[in-house]
Amino acid sequence: MPRPLGELEDAVMTRVWQWNRPVTVREVLEDLQQERSIAYTTVMTVMDNLHQKGWVRREAEGRAYRYTAVSTRAAYSAALMNEAWSTSDNPAAALVAFFGMMSAEQREALRDAIRIVGHDGEAAPPAADADSAEHGPEPGR
């Protein structure tokens, strides 16, 4: 299970995830410098650490590297939530407390996710039409 990214690691990975293309240390540095004073070597070290930890892969391009995310922000977030939930001594109570903290938009996203996954944990097939998607699963399911 992943450990949470540090503050600077998260700032770097946010850019890698948002840009969704191979990036250089220089590109990340220039974007980070709009928010804070930071050295090239610091960003290079963070990106090397992220590579060593398996968050990014890199490909040599001349004397530099281009870095690409290994997984998505969504997969990272899901792994963190799963880790937190699985370490609870009362998983059901932890879920109830978590759901209680959710905004209306987050609860709607949860309902959408449950509809997508379906009741048996398998991805539900696409609805035949909008009407069937509104009325939920077929009887007996």
Phi, psi and omega per residue, in radians:
M1 nan 2.501 -3.109
P2 -1.316 2.589 2.968
R3 -1.606 2.695 -3.131
P4 -1.032 2.533 3.067
L5 -1.217 2.564 3.022
G6 -1.224 2.973 -3.064
E7 -1.026 -0.810 -3.137
L8 -1.283 -0.657 3.057
E9 -1.035 -0.739 3.133
D10 -1.137 -0.704 3.114
A11 -1.078 -0.713 3.121
V12 -1.196 -0.853 -3.105
M13 -1.125 -0.576 3.096
T14 -0.999 -0.757 3.121
R15 -1.173 -0.766 -3.140
V16 -1.060 -0.763 3.129
W17 -1.178 -0.778 -3.106
Q18 -1.135 -0.754 -3.093
W19 -1.279 -0.509 3.043
N20 0.902 0.787 3.093
R21 -2.763 2.876 3.076
P22 -1.075 2.335 -3.096
V23 -2.196 2.710 3.075
T24 -1.796 2.840 3.049
V25 -1.001 -0.753 -3.116
R26 -1.019 -0.774 3.134
E27 -1.086 -0.781 3.138
V28 -1.144 -0.767 3.115
L29 -0.972 -0.896 -3.087
E30 -1.061 -0.640 3.113
D31 -1.263 -0.738 3.116
L32 -1.108 -0.606 -3.111
Q33 -1.151 -0.265 3.052
Q34 -1.238 -0.357 -3.104
E35 -1.895 -0.482 -3.013
R36 -2.730 2.836 3.048
S37 -1.517 2.143 -3.074
I38 -2.635 2.539 -3.099
A39 -1.572 2.625 3.076
Y40 -0.947 -0.798 -3.082
T41 -1.116 -0.535 3.102
T42 -1.164 -0.819 3.134
V43 -1.134 -0.710 3.120
M44 -1.060 -0.742 3.124
T45 -1.132 -0.764 3.131
V46 -1.079 -0.770 -3.130
M47 -1.180 -0.618 3.056
D48 -1.141 -0.737 3.098
N49 -1.072 -0.745 3.114
L50 -1.095 -0.616 3.065
H51 -1.157 -0.802 -3.141
Q52 -1.085 -0.586 -3.137
K53 -1.437 -0.140 3.096
G54 1.547 0.226 3.123
W55 -1.407 -0.539 3.128
V56 -2.308 2.681 2.953
R57 -1.911 2.767 -3.125
R58 -2.368 2.656 3.130
E59 -2.302 2.300 -3.130
A60 -1.172 2.418 3.040
E61 -2.427 1.714 -3.034
G62 1.166 -2.240 3.138
R63 -1.621 0.031 -3.110
A64 -2.039 3.119 3.070
Y65 -2.101 2.667 2.928
R66 -1.941 2.276 -3.071
Y67 -1.878 2.451 3.132
T68 -2.314 2.428 3.110
A69 -1.114 2.473 3.098
V70 -1.444 -0.600 3.096
S71 -2.427 -3.134 -3.069
T72 -1.610 2.871 3.036
R73 -1.057 -0.686 -3.139
A74 -1.078 -0.754 3.125
A75 -1.132 -0.688 3.088
Y76 -1.083 -0.845 3.140
S77 -1.069 -0.755 3.132
A78 -1.078 -0.733 3.126
A79 -1.119 -0.692 3.096
L80 -1.132 -0.756 3.120
M81 -1.113 -0.738 3.128
N82 -1.099 -0.744 3.126
E83 -1.074 -0.820 -3.140
A84 -1.094 -0.761 -3.114
W85 -1.169 -0.739 -3.061
S86 -1.243 -0.312 3.118
T87 -1.566 -0.040 3.141
S88 -1.290 2.505 3.066
D89 -1.412 -0.165 3.085
N90 -2.477 1.415 -3.065
P91 -0.981 -0.665 -3.128
A92 -1.118 -0.777 3.127
A93 -1.133 -0.655 3.118
A94 -1.104 -0.729 3.113
L95 -1.135 -0.750 3.124
V96 -1.053 -0.778 3.123
A97 -1.113 -0.731 3.126
F98 -1.090 -0.832 3.129
F99 -1.059 -0.617 3.120
G100 -1.145 -0.404 3.125
M101 -1.491 -0.217 -3.032
M102 -1.277 2.551 3.003
S103 -1.345 2.949 3.096
A104 -1.025 -0.699 3.134
E105 -1.142 -0.680 3.128
Q106 -1.192 -0.671 3.097
R107 -1.127 -0.662 3.089
E108 -1.137 -0.713 3.081
A109 -1.089 -0.665 3.095
L110 -1.113 -0.781 3.103
R111 -1.055 -0.739 3.108
D112 -1.070 -0.756 -3.130
A113 -1.102 -0.729 3.127
I114 -1.129 -0.689 3.091
R115 -1.099 -0.692 -3.120
I116 -1.172 -0.788 -3.096
V117 -1.300 -0.604 -3.117
G118 1.524 3.020 -3.052
H119 -1.314 -0.419 -3.078
D120 -1.696 0.118 3.124
G121 1.509 -0.127 3.101
E122 -1.619 2.621 3.092
A123 -1.073 2.260 -3.138
A124 -1.293 2.520 3.073
P125 -1.170 2.689 3.111
P126 -1.055 2.514 3.135
A127 -1.149 2.537 3.142
A128 -1.156 -0.618 3.083
D129 -2.687 3.009 -3.082
A130 -1.104 -0.589 -3.110
D131 -1.120 -0.759 -3.134
S132 -1.191 -0.534 3.105
A133 -1.186 -0.576 -3.127
E134 -1.263 -0.567 -3.026
H135 -1.627 0.037 3.046
G136 1.447 -2.904 -3.059
P137 -1.211 2.813 3.124
E138 -1.193 2.657 3.082
P139 -0.991 2.526 3.121
G140 1.551 -0.063 -3.126
R141 -1.547 nan nan
